[in-house]
Amino acid sequence: MTLKSVKEYVAAIRDRYYRATKEEKGQILDEFVKVTGYHRKAAIRLLTAIVKTTTGHRGRPAQYHSTIPSLKVIWEASDRLCSKRLQPFLPELIQVLRRNNELHLDADTQARLIKMSPATMDRLLVPYRQAGGRKSSSTTHSKDLLKNTIPIRTFTDWQENKPGFLEIDLVAHCGENVAGFYLNTLSAVDVASGWLECAPVWGKSQIKVRQAVQRVNQRLPFLLLGLDSDNGSEFINQYFNRYCQQKQITFTRSRSYKKNDSCYVEQKNGNIVRRLVGYERYSSKAAYQCLDRLYYLVRLHVNFFQPTMKLISKTWHGARVHKVYETAQTPYQRLLRLKVLKESRQKELAAIYNGLNPIRLLKQINENLEQLWKLADRSGSSVTPIMRQ
């Protein structure tokens, strides 16, 4: 007999087995064993098994289903942050969205959103998450010039708890061909606060890179104290080294082929620059101007509305590593907590923050991205000739 036939046979004789006397049960078991070939004990277990009937959804009743639309709006306004970074910032972000009339919540929904755990957020947002991306070509070329005179700084050396020490890197917008002229992005990340500054670079010359660094320096809300770069010739040269000496900026470099030495800026390169701009080739003046507008908006959204978690400690237990992170905070919140801003600059940042609408910022970012993608060089394998500004 097949398993399905056995189940049907059990269902047919179970009621008769329950109502039968002891002698009649023995006869029923004899018949069942003879027909199915089952062991007598197995037959008893099947005939005496309690039939479980379940109605509805198992487990606790759903209490967050009605919050999904509001949670999705908040998540989109944060530019799709991970839940561990979003959850601590949720109460403040709700206030910002309500202040700008972008979100309308009743008291009960707001209370449930605030008490929601990161794991619950992840489960509710699963249908809306998307993943993708591809690797880019490396354009960093190591030079021996000045390398022996510039001190090496590894990721374990970053112990400064004072804003002003930045990791910098260049992101190439060269498509799949590193030959010829193309635009670059200078990324700069403050180690202590996580403050991000990005600036487009016209090519990769020493003069243009230094000018981009100067622009970043002017926009920082704090004093620039140190710069740490990779071993690319756009940074390791006499021109840039002299600039740092004149500005009294501590200049260090990472080890060759050790990207983890520049982990802060490398993370932003992937999470911000590559995720938004992508991997297309850009070489026109219009694309440069569009990148400049884009990074101004990205700067506001990332520094004021995207909290990050900083690693506090690591403990090794055999082969396992236990990491402890601080509560997620935005770079702006960290600067306020560190109390390093001048009063005038603090008031200036507060005025900027109170006038920002994260949803409107994202719309403007997307509009500029649409314009930028139309300006990409899609001429196949052909190389754009060198252009001068």
Buried (B, 14 or more C-beta within 10 A) or exposed (E): EEEEEBEEBBEEBBEEBEEBEEEEBEEBBEEBBEBBEBEEEEBBEBBEEEEEEEEEEEEEEEEBEEBEEBBBBBBBBBBBBBBBBBBBBBEEBBEBBEEBEBBEBEEEBBEBBEEBEBEBBEEBBEEEEEEEEEEBEEBBEEEEEBEEEBEBBBBEEBEBEBBBBBBBBBBBBBBEBBEBBBBBBBBBBBBBBBBBBBBBBBBBEBEBBBBBBEBBBEEBBBEBBBBBBBBBBBBBBEEBBEBBEEBEBBBBBBBEEBBEBBBBBBBBBEBBBBBBBBBBBBBBEEBBBBBBBBBBBBBBBBBBBBBBBBEEEEEEEEEEEEEEEEEBBBBBBBBBEBEBBEEEBBEEBEEBBEEBBBBEBBEBBEEBBEBBBEBBBEEEEEBBEEEEE
